[in-house]
Amino acid sequence: MEIKGQTAYITGGASGLGEATARTLAAAGATVGVLDMNEALAAKVAGELGGASAACDVTDAASHEAAMASLRDAIGPARIFIACAGIATGAKLVSRDGSATPLEKLTGAIRVNLIGTINSMRLAAADMAAMDPLEDNERGAIVTTASIAAFEGQIGQGDYSASKGGVAASTITYARELAREGIRVNCISPGLMDTPMMDGLPDEVRQSLVETTVFPKRLGHADEYAALAKHIAENRYINGTVIRLDGALRMAPR
Ligand SMILES: NC(=O)c1ccc[n+]([C@@H]2O[C@H](COP(=O)([O-])OP(=O)(O)OC[C@H]3O[C@@H](n4cnc5c(N)ncnc54)[C@H](O)[C@@H]3O)[C@@H](O)[C@H]2O)c1
């Protein structure tokens, strides 16, 4: 669909990939709604772009529903929905002392990245389904965010890999399910992107990951994610697919 004149909501839009996407879509003429747990940053980004923001915890049904209602009132329902909210976690099944790791340390990413994304998708899809169809009967486009850890997770990333594997695997299922409503569902699977999420990585780890990247030998830019998300929203024939954005990186076990 043509971006200009559409309304786009972005979860995790206060930072990193989501923020870059909010800026790119706004520059292309969309009115943006920024959904994020970080209320102050979300308001700052939305304010700079002439959009609206709402505090939202994607893991919480009531919080997400209230945030969607607030954005609907402010800027109307979204035809474009980009799900970028997410967290990175790390823990092994068995702790150093030989004891089983507490379950809650092994499920945080599944809660935010997978259940949160499903929560976003159900609300986005319900709004889109109620809108008038455009050309080809298209009503909306949803873009979710997995990670190459869905396919080559490193040791200690089981929770994160499982969360992203779930997002990637359900893409075709939801695309099939929502086809009747004219809603496309696609997923971007990034490699290593230069965002605040990567700030915690020690320099030597960052450097070794860059070395493993085939070409170009650097971290990805958030703008490169945003450009792909925009293209997916524009290109009606892209549906039900997971697109890697990773400079041909295949991560080693550790
Ligand atoms: N940066 C990378 O290298 C990379 C690689 C692969 C996948 N990803 C994925 O891309 C997405 C965006 O990551 P990023 O690098 O931009 O990170 P980021 O930390 O810069 O941004 C993530 C945003 O999500 C928000 N958020 C976290 N939990 C939330 C919740 N429960 N409800 C609402 N908002 C919440 C945060 O407040 C933050 O603004 C994530 O899903 C991440 O797993 C990132």
The ligand as an ORCA input file, in Angstrom:
! r2SCAN-3c Opt
* xyz 0 1
  N      19.543     -5.200     17.941
  C      19.734     -6.421     17.419
  O      20.850     -6.833     17.119
  C      18.548     -7.319     17.170
  C      18.783     -8.493     16.444
  C      17.725     -9.349     16.192
  C      16.462     -9.035     16.659
  N      16.265     -7.897     17.358
  C      14.920     -7.642     17.847
  O      14.476     -6.388     17.374
  C      13.517     -5.839     18.282
  C      13.909     -4.416     18.616
  O      15.147     -4.460     19.302
  P      16.131     -3.210     19.402
  O      17.477     -3.698     19.056
  O      15.547     -2.055     18.676
  O      16.115     -2.992     20.995
  P      15.870     -1.698     21.881
  O      16.164     -2.152     23.270
  O      16.590     -0.525     21.331
  O      14.295     -1.433     21.724
  C      13.346     -2.286     22.261
  C      12.154     -1.456     22.721
  O      11.141     -2.360     23.181
  C      10.562     -1.797     24.348
  N       9.984     -2.866     25.160
  C      10.626     -3.863     25.812
  N       9.756     -4.626     26.472
  C       8.521     -4.099     26.235
  C       7.202     -4.450     26.640
  N       6.970     -5.483     27.464
  N       6.173     -3.695     26.195
  C       6.396     -2.639     25.383
  N       7.605     -2.247     24.978
  C       8.663     -2.978     25.400
  C      11.717     -1.106     25.063
  O      11.243     -0.131     25.988
  C      12.479     -0.509     23.890
  O      12.039      0.802     23.593
  C      13.485     -6.795     19.478
  O      12.403     -7.672     19.348
  C      14.800     -7.551     19.358
  O      14.738     -8.835     19.956
  C      17.278     -7.030     17.634
*
